[in-house]
Amino acid sequence: MIQLHRKATRVVRIIRNLLIDLRYGGYLGVNLHPRDILRRADTKNRLLYAYNSDDEALQQVFRNRIKPNDVLVDVGCGRGRVLNWWLYSGYRNRMIGLELDAETAEQTRRRLKAYENVSIITGNAVDHLPPEGTIFYLYNPFDPPIIDMFLDRMKTICAKNPQVTILYYSCKFIDVFRADPDWDIEVETLVDSSNSPFPPLAIITLKPDANMA
Ligand SMILES: C[S@@+](CC[C@H](N)C(=O)[O-])C[C@H]1O[C@@H](n2cnc3c(N)ncnc32)[C@H](O)[C@@H]1O
């Protein structure tokens, strides 16, 4: 019975994701671009990087977190599921997607061109982190060497604006953050409506007394 409930929950989720995607120009499927998968140094976990975020997980990740003047950044936006979800959920904030893969970035930019509040930046996210961003969402875009660079650059952004929050979903490399005592890290367990676990979410902010030397 429990198994059946879990399966039914999963099917409902797939349908909801499909309907949201269709409203914004077409089903996104998975983020499975062979280039993205093959360039991963972390060969054991390559497939992990290929997924799009799920509607029910996103509801939990962003619940009570987005204020009207927040600038939302999806770090590694891929095909744009998270941008779709923000729009679908009625947010009118400025939204910025950063995507390494030029072809994927261009497709997402074209698909969402009617939304003036959405912009897509092509390139390595660590070189294009928008200083005006206030909520930075990551669903496992990077392996550790890039996470190190990301952390370094985020420190400067967070030091200038203490409101900045990093939401790291499926926080596989959270230990890289933990190694630096300047970050405040809270890890939340998320579960779906059949009580099955989603990957964990880390909520990360810079400590007020962080060492910026
Ligand atoms: C797991 S997908 C997540 C897609 C989307 N954020 C979501 O949650 O549905 C990770 C994405 O990060 C992108 N990515 C990987 N490394 C990146 C980098 N250095 N800069 C920008 N994007 C990157 C990949 O091309 C892929 O589209």
The ligand as an ORCA input file, in Angstrom:
! r2SCAN-3c Opt
* xyz 0 1
  C      21.468     19.452    -12.243
  S      21.271     20.670    -13.518
  C      20.159     21.763    -12.683
  C      19.263     22.530    -13.625
  C      18.329     23.518    -12.933
  N      19.037     24.419    -12.044
  C      17.275     22.801    -12.116
  O      17.402     22.777    -10.888
  O      16.323     22.266    -12.704
  C      22.844     21.520    -13.411
  C      23.105     22.521    -14.535
  O      24.277     23.257    -14.199
  C      24.982     23.546    -15.408
  N      26.378     23.826    -15.053
  C      27.357     22.947    -14.744
  N      28.508     23.587    -14.460
  C      28.251     24.910    -14.610
  C      29.034     26.093    -14.480
  N      30.328     26.035    -14.132
  N      28.438     27.279    -14.715
  C      27.136     27.358    -15.086
  N      26.349     26.265    -15.236
  C      26.894     25.059    -15.000
  C      24.813     22.288    -16.228
  O      25.085     22.546    -17.607
  C      23.360     21.944    -15.924
  O      22.521     22.566    -16.859
*
